[in-house]
Amino acid sequence: MTDLSNAYPTHDPAWVQQMHADHYLQSWLKQGGKPRVIAGASGSWFWDTGGKRYLDFQSQLVNANLGHQHPKIVQAIKDQADKLCYIGPAMGSDVRSELAAIMNEITPANITSTFFTTGGAAANETAIRLARHYTGRTKIIARYRSYHGATGGSLSLTGDPRHHLTRADMPGVVRMLDPYVYRLPTGHSDPANCPVAQGGPHLEELLMYENPNTVAAVILETVVGTNGIIVPPDGYLQSIKETCEKYGILLIADEVMAGFGRTGKWFAVDHWGVQPDIITSAKGINSGYVPLGTMSVSTNLHDWLRNTPLPGGLTYAGHPLACASGVAAIRAMQEEGTLAHATAMGEIMRSELHKLAGKHPSIGDIRGLGMFNGIELVKDRETKDPLVPFAAKGDDAKPMSDMMGYAMDQGLYLSFFSNVIRLTPPLNISEEDLMTGLERLDRTLDIADRAIEG
Ligand SMILES: Cc1ncc(COP(=O)(O)O)c(C=O)c1O
């Protein structure tokens, strides 16, 4: 008989919490917290060991684009595990080649080949290294309101406060302002006359100081995710791309969050017909069931790489389990009409949010594309004074953290950054679940209204 005397009591949620607090290091947080212990998940819902159900209005880390436990993805992982769990990146593999071919199919026409990584940071890391080798230049221009990952280079490109926290300091990063139409740079009120919101003119000015011949690439989140769901005005990305082309600078579109249907198209660049030189992605490619990221490059770059080694590599590049899940997820999205559904649900969501704005004076701005939405909360709509300061923490962020806690008690899983609540449910959420979430959000927003009433 098996001796179970040393077996851990993993069935006991209190034990799971204690070990989490004592021996597990949690990303980005102070350690020692005891989390909710999750027992299972299905579709847009997950539940804890006490049986309480939560509607996932975040899609976890904005990656569960097809919700939880999608049967086609789960089956593909099982089938691949039976067949071949791992084979080195230089070997041929059916699912690896199939996913590469699908990526060629769904990315913009100029993008034809893909390097598979273990996530978004590694994709961005490889992209900037490739841009530096290809151009022979070192500087990379990135924006303030951005998150590009937690490796040395990607974190140095990241403009959000975690950049300071971690002292990431890869040399050669130049910062650019964001096309944040709700809060234009001081002195500007009209995006059409604002060089930053137009894109190219602001970039030109920076290049005048930096010397364009020293700049390898501009990297940007096509639609900013973590830092507050910022959709660029029409014409912005085209203008940035034209300026890059003028100086032989590569454009890297970080679509780690915005890609794979999140905005209602395969990639957010598709909304504006822009063809970047490199697209990085991860998350929604396989709804996060197995770690997977991509760096997809233009034919020009691919041709150059026929004579120059790729400046990067990973033990798990093109991992068969990840590729199988990616193929299954993309095929499921095609078969199930996920992009059209996300577009329709996004429109319903924003129209319902506008109704909520009629009730909640704390709602200052509603913005988004497809199922990539956010509401920005203010003390006063006229002055746009934010409900909490930029990157507020602790007591300064209290109304926001109170709302997250209350929503969780109501069975609604939300997230925020500064004074913005991000609303990014699974793309295949039912209209009924969407409305349930919005009703719970409605009650949650009373907390913000009370905070501004004093
Ligand atoms: C836009 C963007 N880029 C890169 C990353 C990093 O991806 P990963 O955590 O898979 O390394 C993220 C993660 O949230 C992201 O949102």
The ligand as an SDF file (V2000), in Angstrom:
LIG
                    3D

 16 16  0  0  0  0  0  0  0  0999 V2000
    1.1740   44.7960  -23.7370 C   0  0  0  0  0  0  0  0  0  0  0  0
    1.9480   43.7620  -22.9900 C   0  0  0  0  0  0  0  0  0  0  0  0
    3.1700   43.4450  -23.4140 N   0  0  0  0  0  0  0  0  0  0  0  0
    3.9040   42.4940  -22.7860 C   0  0  0  0  0  0  0  0  0  0  0  0
    3.4330   41.8490  -21.6610 C   0  0  0  0  0  0  0  0  0  0  0  0
    4.2650   40.8030  -20.9780 C   0  0  0  0  0  0  0  0  0  0  0  0
    3.7650   39.5450  -21.2310 O   0  0  0  0  0  0  0  0  0  0  0  0
    4.2030   38.2930  -20.3170 P   0  0  0  0  0  0  0  0  0  0  0  0
    3.7000   38.5580  -18.9430 O   0  0  0  0  0  0  0  0  0  0  0  0
    3.5680   37.1140  -21.0030 O   0  0  0  0  0  0  0  0  0  0  0  0
    5.6860   38.2210  -20.3620 O   0  0  0  0  0  0  0  0  0  0  0  0
    2.1450   42.1700  -21.1950 C   0  0  0  0  0  0  0  0  0  0  0  0
    1.6010   41.4920  -19.9920 C   0  0  0  0  0  0  0  0  0  0  0  0
    0.6410   41.9070  -19.4060 O   0  0  0  0  0  0  0  0  0  0  0  0
    1.3960   43.1560  -21.8630 C   0  0  0  0  0  0  0  0  0  0  0  0
    0.1780   43.5030  -21.4570 O   0  0  0  0  0  0  0  0  0  0  0  0
  1  2  1  0
  2  3  1  0
  2 15  2  0
  3  4  2  0
  4  5  1  0
  5  6  1  0
  5 12  2  0
  6  7  1  0
  7  8  1  0
  8  9  2  0
  8 10  1  0
  8 11  1  0
 12 13  1  0
 12 15  1  0
 13 14  2  0
 15 16  1  0
M  END
$$$$
